[in-house]
C-alpha cells in the first residue's frame, strides 16, 4: 500500500482580523503557498477537498479534479478529508490532493450563512430553550463533568492558563498574554461555567495541505521534509449534547483516536506531541481522558502539573490552541498545521525531537471526531 505524505502545509499570511480578504481569497492564498512548498503547480493537482464550495474553488484556481470531497462534519472535517484523500491516492483516484480551509467568521467577507432547521433535532429540543450558539450548547457536558469530579471554575481555568505558556511564545497567537487562573476568572462570564478566556475567539483565516504519495514526493523539490500520515480515524456520535451517551465522555473521541492509533501501530508512549481541538476549555479534558492518556477525572491535575506545557511530558496545543491561537469557526486545519510544523521542526514554539504527533478534532457539539497520526518520514 502506498505511503501518503503531506508535502505542503501553509496558513494565510495573516490570521485573526482580515476585513479586506474574502473566504475564496484566503483559500487561494494558502493553497498557492502550500503548493509552492511542494514545488508543484496548479496543473499538478487532481484532487480537491474542503468544506467551502469545492467546485467554485477548483474553478477559481483552474484545477481540473478527478476526485473531490466536500464532507462537512464541523470542525474536524479536515481530518476526515485527510482520511478520504489517503484512500483516493492509494486507489489511484487522485495523485495530488489539496485540502483547503478558509473562513471569515469575524469580518464576514464571503462567508456562507448556516440555517437552523426548526424540524431538526436541534430545532426541536435545543432552540426552544435558547440554546443557539456553541457557548450555550456546550455548557451541558461541561457542567456535568465538573459536577461528576467535584471540580469548579478555577479548575477549568487551568486549561487556558497552561496553553498560554505556548501562545506567549507564538507571535501569531491572537491572545498571546501569559495567563493566571485569576486572569481567566476575572474575564467576563459568557455562559456558566465559561468565562471569556475559556471560549475561543472569532477570527478570520485559512490554510491548505497538499497530499501525495511518498514515491511521488521523492521526485519533488520540497521546501520541507514530507510528513507521513501514519494513521487516521473518524467517528460520529450525536446531533447535540443532550443526546450524548455520557455527558462526561465522548464516544466519538474514543473511537476515532483508537482507530488512528491502531492504524499507525502506536501506543501512548510513542506520542511526542498532542493537539486536541479546543473551542472551549473543557474539550482538552475530555480528549486526554477519552484517548487514554490519563485516568477518568485526572485531566485537570495532569494539566496543572505542567505535563502539557513547555518542558512537560506530553506537550499539547503548542500553538496556543483554538482558545488562544486562532479560531475561525472550524479549527481543525490549524491543529493539523501545527502538528505538521512540529514534526518538521519549524514551529514557533518548537518541541524538541518530535517524531510522532497525534491530532484529535471535534465536529459540532460532540457530534463527530477525526484523528490523525503524523510522523517523520523515512
N, C-alpha and C positions, 0 to 999 in steps of 0.2 A: 504494500500500500504506500502511496506517495506521502512523503512528509510535507506538511504545509507550513509555510513560514510567513511572517509579517516582514515586508521589505521596505515599507514606508509608513510613518506614523507622524502626523502633524496636526496641530491645532491652528486656529486663526491667530494672526499676529497679536490681535487684541482680544481680550476676554473681559466680560463684566458689563460695561455700558457702551454699546456701539450703535448710536442712533442714525448713523449715516450709511449703514450697510444692511441689505436685505438678507433674508434667510438663504436665498439662492446665491447671493454674492458671497456669503460666508462659506457655503458648501463648495463653491467653485474654488475659492482661495485655498481652503485647507486641502482639497483634492490635488490641486496643482503642486502644492508644497510637498505632499506625500509622494506624488509621482516623481518629483524631482529627486527626492532622497533615494528612490529606487532606480533612477536612471531610465525611467520609462516615459513613453509619450502617450497621449490620449488614445492614439490608434492601437496601442498595445492592450488596452482594456477591453475585455469582452464579457465582463460580469459586473453588475451593479446591485448594491443592497443599501437600504436605508428606510427610514420612516417618512422622510419628506417625499413628495411625488417623484418617484424614480424615473418615470417617463420624461417628465419635464427636465429633470436633472441631466439625463442622458442626452436629450436633445440640445440643451444649453451648451454642453461641452462637446457635442459632436461624437459621443460614444455610440457605437452600434452593438449593443449587448446581445450575446447568445443566451444569457441567463440573467434573471432579475429576482430579487426577493424584497418584498415590502412588508414583511411580518411586523405587526405592531402589537407589542405586549407591554407598552410603557417603557420605563427607564432601563430595563435590561434587554431591550430589543436588539441592540448591537451585539450583545453576547450570543443571542440566537442567530443573528446574521453570520457571525464567525463560524458557528457550528454548521450552518447550512452551506456557507461558501466552501468550507473544507470538503464537504460531500460533493459539491459541484465540481471542484477541481480534481478530486480523486477519481471521479467517474467520467471525466472528460467533457463535462458540460460547459466548462469555462477553464481558461488558463490563468487569467489575471483578473482579480476581483477588487473593486473599490467598495469599501463600506463607508458611507458618508453620514454625517450628522450635522445639523445646524438648527438653531432656534433663536428667535428674537423675543424671548419672553418678557424682557424688560422694556424694550423700545417698540415692540410690536410692528416691526418692519417686514411685512410679508408673511406673518405667522398665521396659520390656519386657526379657526375657532373650533372648539370641540363642543358639540351639542350634547346635552344630557337628556337622554330619552326618558320621559316620565314613565313609560311602561317597563323600563329596565328594573332589575333588582335594586340598583342604587336609587332609582327614581321612586320606587315603592316603599323601600324600607329605611332609607337614609335621608333623602332630600326633605321629606315632610318634617323631620326633626331638626332641620337646619344644618345637617352635615353635608356641606357643599364642597369645601376645599380640603386638600390633604392635611392641613394643620388641625382640622377638626375630625376628619375621618380616621386619622391615625392615632388619635388620643386614646381610643378604647383599649387597644392592646398595650399601650404604654402604661396606662393606669392599672391594668390587670397585672402586668409584670412587676411594677413597683409594689403593688399590694401583696402579691404572692411571696415575694422575697423580703418583705419588710424594709423596703428602701424608700427614700424620699427625694425631694427636689435636689438636694446637694449631691446625692449620689449620681443622679442623671447628669448633672453638670460636669462630672469628671470626663465625659466623652469629648466635648469641645475643648476643655482645658488641655487634655492630652494632645489633641490634634493641633492645637495652636502652637505647640512646640515644633511641629513640622511646618505649618503655614508661615511662621515667623522667619523661616529660612528660605521661603519661596517668594521671590519678587513679583510673581504673577498672581499671588493669592489675593482674592477680593477682600478678605478680612485677615490681615497679616499680624495683628496685635497679639502679643502673649497674653493669655487669659488666666485668671484665677477663678475659683469657684464663686467667690463673691462678685466678680465681674459678671459672670453668667447670671447669677440670681438677681443682680441689680438691673439687668436688661429687661425691657418691658415684657410682661406676661402676654402671650399671644393666645394660647388656649391651653388650659392646665392639662398636663404639667409642663408644657413647653414655653420657655422664655424665648425671646428673640434670637439669642445666640445659640439656641438649640434647634432652630429652624433654618433651613437652607435659604440663602439669598435668592433673589430672582434676577437672572443675568441673561446676557446675550453671548453667543459664541458658537463655534463649530469645530469639527475635527474630522479626519479621514484616516483610514487604514488601507494599505494595499497588501493583498494576499496573493501568493503564488506558490508553486512547488519549490522545494529546496533544490531540486535538479535545475529548474529554470533560474533560480536565484544565483546559482554559481556562475552563470554567464552574464550577470548584470553588473553594472558599475555602481555599486551601492555606497551610499554615504555612511551608513552604519551597518554593523553586523546584523544579519537577519535573526529574528526571534522565532523560535519553534513553538508551534501550537501543539502542546503535548496531549491535551485532553479537554473535553468540554461536556457540559451537561445542561439540560433545560427541564423545567417543570412548571406546572401551574397548580393552583390550589383553589382560589376563591374569587368571586366577583367583588368582595368587600369584606372588611374586617369583621362584621357581625357573623359572617359565615365561616370563619376560621375553625378548624378542628380544635385548636388550642390557642387561646389568645396570647399565650406566653411563649409560643414557639411557631416557627414557620415550616410547614411540611415541604413547601417548595424550596426553601433554603436547604433543608436536609437532603432532599432528593437530588437537586441539581449539583450541589457540591460533591456529594458522594459519587455521582456518576462521573464527574470531571476527574476526580482523584483516582477513581478506579481505572478510567480510560488511560490516564497518564502513568499509572503504575507507581503512584507515590503514596507516602504516609505523611502524617502531620509533621514528623521530624524533618522531612525533606523541604518544607516550605520556609524560604528565607524572607519572604515579603508577602504581605497580605493587603488586599484592597476590598473593603466591604462598603457597598452602597449606603450612603448616609444622608437621606433627605432630612431626617430628624434624628435626635440624639440617641434614641433607643435602638435603632436598627443594627448598629455595630454590636450591641449586647446580644441581640438575637443571633447575629451571624457567628460570633465567637462560640456561642453555645451550640447552635444548630450544626455547625461544621465540626464540632467535637474538639475544639482547641482548649476549652475549659469546661468544668462541670456546671450543671444547671445552677443558676443563681450566682455564679462566681465571676461573671464578666466584669462587673464594676471593680471588684478588688484587684482583678488582673490588670485592668487599665490603670487604676490608682497606683499600683506598684511600679509603674513606669515600663512595664513589659512591652507596650505597643509604641512607646516613644523613642526618640533618638537614643541609641545605645542599648535598647531593650532586646529581649529575646525574640520577639515577634513584631518587627516594625510594621505598622498598619496605617493606612490612609496617609501616606507620606507626602502627598501634595497639599495636605490640609483637609482633604475630603470635600464632599459636597457642601458641608456646613461652612467651610472657610475658604476653599479654593475657588470654586465656581459651581453654579447650578443653574442650568438653562431651562429646567423643567424635566428633562430626561438626562441623567448624569452618567449613564453607562459608558459613553465614549470617553469621557475624561478619566474615569477609573482605569480603563484599558490603556489609554495613552500613558498614564503614569507608570503602569506595570511594564509597558514596553520600554520606557525610558530607564527604569530601574534595572531591567535585565541588560540593557545596552550600556549601562554605566554613565548615563548623561542626564540624570535627574537633577533638579535644582537642589534638593536635599537628598543626596545620594547615600544609599545604604551600601556598605562595603560588601563586595563579593556576593551579589545576588545571582543565584543560579536558577532558582525556581520561584515564580510569583504566582499566587493564587488570587483570582478575582471573582467576587460574588456580586451579582447585580440583582436589583429589586425592580419589579414592574407593578405599577398600580399600588393598591392598598394591600400589600402582601398577596397580590393576585398571582404573580409569576416570579420566577427566578432563573437566572442564567449564570453559569460558572465556567471559567476558562483557566486552564493552567498554561502558563507561558514559561519557556526555558531557553537558556542559551543554546544556540545551535552548534553542532559539531563542525 
